[in-house]
Amino acid sequence: MKTELILVGKTTDKYFQAVTDNYVRRVAHYMPISVTIIPELKSTRSLTEEQQRQAEGEQILRLLQTSDMVVLLDEHGKELRSVELARWLEQKRQPVRRLVFVIGGP
């Protein structure tokens, strides 16, 4: 199973970037993983919040394949402990060819 992490907007926080890089290195030991960063939208002052979400969604959808299993990560989602996440990933290993985690923009 291949794993993809899609991030909307490049972070300027060096601590967050270091933590992300460290996590990707650790995960790569167990499964193939890649990170794709979608640039933040430019000239968003003229766009409503809904139009911004729509544009970001279209950028994300261009990167997805119909056979992907997509997991959206946000602050309202279910929080898993490491052991629970490992168990969940093990269950997905056989039936899923590509697992895509998406972290949207603000």
Secondary structure, 3 states (H helix, E strand, C coil): CEEEEEEECCCCCHHHHHHHHHHHHHHHCCCCEEEEEECCCCCHHHCCHHHHHHHHHHHHHHHCCCCCEEEECCCCCCCCCHHHHHHHHHHHCCCCCEEEEEECCC
